[in-house]
Amino acid sequence: MTHISIKIIGENLARAGRLTVRPLCIYGSETVPEGGIPTTEADRCVAKAMLMAAVNDDMPPLYIGKETLKGSCFGGSAWLGFMKSPPFIRYFVSTGSSQFRDGAAEYLKASPDIFDKTRENVGTITPPGKYLVIQACEDIEDNIDVRSFLCFGNGEQIRNMSSLIHFNSTDPFFSVLEPWGPSCATFATYPAGLAEKAPKDAAFIGPVDPTGNCWLPENFMAIGIPVKIATGLVEDIDKSFIGKRPQVAYPEDREKIKKS
């Protein structure tokens, strides 16, 4: 596959999806990125901080590591591989326990056992380096080993980007997945290859975590794309329906479905 710079990939992802917020890169680093700030300076929720980085053009690179976890969400820190999952999480994410916060629960899983088995199916989560870095594609140096890309868009934009991924794939079912997990897993853990058992040749859309609905706009979704897939998309854009039939991908005239 022809080498394509990260900036060019980002520009083309934005072009394919007609994105209104900037695409982000996810990568690992053994040093703090120049000018970077800990994710906690943006928000305690890493996933929310990622959206903020996409929306705000002046947001510097964000990073998270073991030394920056104070004030960060326990769940996010664990799902990015920087700490072990606290034992109470199995209750909090499911149906609660009187031994934790008087039974406070998110009711995202039917039971603690189902959560345990789900988490087991994810496998070991390994950070990509001392730090996980989130940075705008437009600001990145080409010598950085980017793991994945993160794009935010409305339903039509993410549908079209998903369809573009299918353009050169023979797998109709598993090229684009919508897996269970917290928002940060959809945004980074799965597409960046941090989760041992996550598919390596799929993009991930979502998130399916409703706890992020208070900050993720109701008409927004995200797609996390491994770097290998994203690189291939650059060559596919103009060959596909996006380049050949843009009026279908992004119609100016739309049919209105009337309620009978």
N, C-alpha and C positions, 0 to 999 in steps of 0.2 A: 504494500500500500504506500502510495506517495506521501512523503512527509509534508504535513500542512501545519503551519504555525497555529498556536493556541488562539491568538487574536483573530486569525482568519476563520477558524472554526466557530468562535463566538459570534463573529459578524454574520456568518452564514446561518447559524441557528436562529439568530434574531431575524434574519431576512426570511427564512423559511416559515417561522411562526408569526411574522409581523409583530414581534414582541414590543410591548411598550415599556417594559422594565428590562434592565440589563442582565444578560446571562452571567452566571457565576461559575468559577472553577473550584473544585475540591482537590486538595493535594496534601501530602505529608511533608513535614520539614523538621530538621533537627535543630533549627534556630528560629527565633522569632522573626517573622517577615518584616522587612524594612517599613517603618511607619505604621505597623500593625497595632491593633488594640485587642485585648482579650474580649471574647464574646460577651462576657458579663458586663462590660462597659456599654454594650448596646442593650442587652436584656438578659435576664437569668435563663430564659428559654433559648437554646441554641437555634432551634428552628425559626423562631420569630426573628432572631438576630439575622438569620440568613435572608429572610424576606426584606428586612430593613436594608440590608446591603444591596439587594437587587433594586429596590425602589429609590434609594438615595444615592445619587451619582457621586457625592462627595464622601461617601463612607469609605474609610481606609480598610485594608485587609483585616479580617477577623481571625483570631486563632484561639484554640482551646488545647490545654495540656494538663497534666496532673497537678502542676503548680498553680493553675488558674481556676481550679474547681470551686473555690470558696464563692458562695453566692450563686452557683450554677445549679440548675435542676438536676437532682440525683438521677432521674430516669435518663435524661439526655447524656449525662456524663458516663453512665453505664452502657447505653446503647451505642456510644461512640468508642467504647473500649477502654476508657481511662479509669474505670473503677469497677469493682464487682457490684452486681445488682444487689441492693439492700434486701434483706430477707423479708421485710414487710411489703415489698412491692407486689408480691404475689397476691396479697390480700387487697391492697389499695386499688390495683388495676381490675380486680374482679368484684367480689361481693362484700369485702370489708371484714374486719375483725375487731372485737371489743378491746383487744390489746393494742390497737393502733388508732390514734385520733378518734377514739370513741366510735369506731366502726365506719369512719369515713371511707368512701369507695367511689370508683369511677364507673363501675359496671360495664367495663369493656370486654370482659370475659365472664363466662357463665360460672366459673369456679376457679379457685386457686390451682387445682390440679390441671385444668385445661390451660391455664396460663403457663404452668411449668412445662407441659408437653410442647406447647407452642414455642416457648423460649428454647427448649432443647432442639427443636427443629431448625432454629436459626443457627445454632452452633456457636463456637467461640468467636467473639468479636475482637479483632486486633487493630489497634490504631495504626495509621499509615506512617507514623513517625513519632518523635517526641511531641510534636504538635500537629493537629489537624488545622489546615488553613482554608479559609473561604475568601476568595478574591474575585473581583470582576475580571472577565476575560480580557477586556480592553487594556487592563493595567499590568498584565502578566508578562514575565520574561519567557522567552521561548525555550530556555534550557531547564525549565521546571517540569518535573515528572507529574503531570496532572493525572488524577485518577478518574475524574468524572466531571460532568457539566450539570448545572442545575438551572432550569428555566421555569419561570412563572408566566401564566397566561390565562386567558378566559377559556371557556369550554371549547369553542371553535379552534382556537390556536393550538391547544393541547391535543385535540382530536386530529388536526392536520399533521402535527409533528409525530403523533403515534402512527398515523397512516404512512408517513414518509419512512419510518423505521421498517414497516412491513414491505416497502417497495422492493427491496433486494433480499428479502428473507423468504425461505420456503416453509417456515414454521408459522402456521396461522394462529396458534394458540398461546405460545409462550415467548414471543418476541417483545411484547409489552405486558407488564404485570402490574396488578394493583394489590400489593401484599399488606398483611396486617402488620402493625407496629406503630410506634410514635412517629410524629412528623419528621423528626431528624433522621429516622431510619430510612424513610422514603427519599429524603433529600440527599443523604450522604452515605449512611451505613451500607445500604444495599448496592446502589450504583457504583460506589467507590471500591467495592470488593472487600469491605472490612468484615463482613459476616461469612463465616466458614461455609455455610450451606446455602447461601443465596446464589441463584443462577448468575453466571458470569457473562452470559451473552444475551442479556435482556435489559430493557429500560424499565423504569418504574414510575408509575403515575400515582397520584393521590394528593394529599394523604387521606387515609381512612380514619385518622385519629380526630374525633370530634372535639377534644379539649383545645384544639387550635382554632376552632371556629370563631372564637372571640376576637382574633387578630388577623386571620386569613379571610380576605373579602369573599363574600358568598358566591361571587361569580368567578373566583380564581381557583386554579389548580396548579400543580407543579409536575414536572417530569425530570427525573434524574437519569442521565444518559452516560454509560461508561465511555471512556475516551475512544476505544476502538470503534464502537458503533457511531459515535459522533463524527469521527474522522470520515467514515464511509458516507455519512449523510451529505457532506459537502459536495461530493461528486454526484450524488443522486438528485439533488434539488432541481437542477435544470432539466434533467431527463424525465422527471416524474410529473404528476398532475400539478404540482405546485408551480413548476416552470412552464409546462405545456398548457395547462388549463387553469390559470389563476382565477378566472371568473367563476369556476366551480369551487375552488378551495376557499375563496373569499368573495362571495357574490355581492354585487352592489344592489341587485334587485332580489328581494326575498319574498317567497310566498307566505302569506299569513293564514294560519290555520284557525278557522273560526269555530267557536264552540257551538254545537248544534242544540 
